Amino acid sequence: MSEIVDDFYTARNLLYLGAYTQCIANLTHLQVPSSLELEKESLKLRAYIGQQKYSAVLQELNSQAPLMQAIRQLALLKQQQQQQGSMSDETLLAITTEMDQLVENSDNLADAVFVAVAAQVYICAQKYDSAFKILHMHPKNLECVAMTVAGYLAICRVDLAQKFIEQVRVWSEDAPIAQLAEAWTDLFVGGAKYTEAYYIFEELAQASSARTKSLLNAMAVSKMHLAQYPEAMSLLQEAQQADGNDADVLANLLVCANHMGETLESKARYQDQLKQAAPSHPFVVEMEAKSAEFDTLAAQFAS
């Protein structure tokens, strides 16, 4: 893929902004040379992964192309995480071993999109060193930029994310994916950066006409950090209208409702919805662990 002219500029931005339906529609009507058909198909499959249609992706994948095999591993990993909350060591080893074998071929690493997908797999599998080892090969590819920042933030190296974003601004300040990565970083920095993050998310939603649940959720998180809970609640309710079963939105609704002092019935409703939609969501797992711990301590004091 050329790093100067991107035939999939619009579709790629829509993918990262969470506008998966629009991304697929854009790709469906996009005419490209045969040499770009593989990347076009890969973007469509990644949009399906964004929609959590993992089984459909795995059924449709019949290509042995390295990029497609990397997408297969991403779909398998996401599917396992959705179903179980965490993966067995055996499953994780199988996925990362397959990725390691694909990465060992230096020809595959010449493809920046392959590198970005492979890095996403490694980051999701918490194999951060493996991700950084290949991401540096394409420092001016926007997908690799996003994955690099995501990796730094995942290991709480906000300083490295900030430094990297400063470098990216020199050559790609206005690119939506670069702006998105900057907003992610701002949320981790905190303070006055919460406001900056909010405005970046809002501008991205307006500029792309993609007021997606992920952007709405991100705006709401910014507002909650600013203690502007009514505004956050409004954004979360809008996101819930787009997808009533989105686990992150439901988790934030519960948190926001708690800060706003809503009734126990209201908070219980959000909690029940979250448990039904995503029983293995980290918020649910942590909540149930704390509840069990409380019950244990209560029993000790009662005896």
Number of C-alpha atoms within 10 A of each C-alpha: 15 9 10 8 8 11 17 19 11 15 24 24 22 24 21 20 23 19 25 24 15 16 24 22 12 17 18 12 8 12 12 13 7 9 9 14 12 14 19 21 16 20 22 24 24 24 25 21 23 18 13 15 16 23 14 13 20 18 9 11 17 11 11 9 12 19 22 20 20 26 25 25 20 26 25 21 22 23 19 17 17 17 13 14 16 17 17 10 8 8 14 17 13 12 19 19 12 14 21 14 9 19 20 10 11 9 10 16 20 13 16 24 21 24 26 26 24 30 31 25 27 23 22 17 20 15 15 19 13 18 25 18 10 19 24 14 15 19 16 17 22 23 25 26 23 21 22 28 23 21 27 20 18 14 11 12 15 20 14 16 25 20 11 17 22 13 14 20 14 8 10 16 15 9 14 24 22 22 22 20 23 25 24 22 25 23 21 18 16 15 12 11 16 24 18 17 28 24 15 21 26 16 15 20 19 11 10 15 11 19 21 20 24 21 23 26 26 24 25 29 25 26 22 20 15 16 14 16 21 16 13 26 23 14 23 27 19 18 22 20 12 14 14 15 15 19 23 20 27 27 22 21 26 22 17 24 20 15 14 14 10 12 10 10 9 14 18 12 13 19 20 14 19 26 18 12 15 23 18 19 21 15 18 19 15 12 13 12 12 12 12 12 12 12 11 12 11 11 10 9 7 7 5
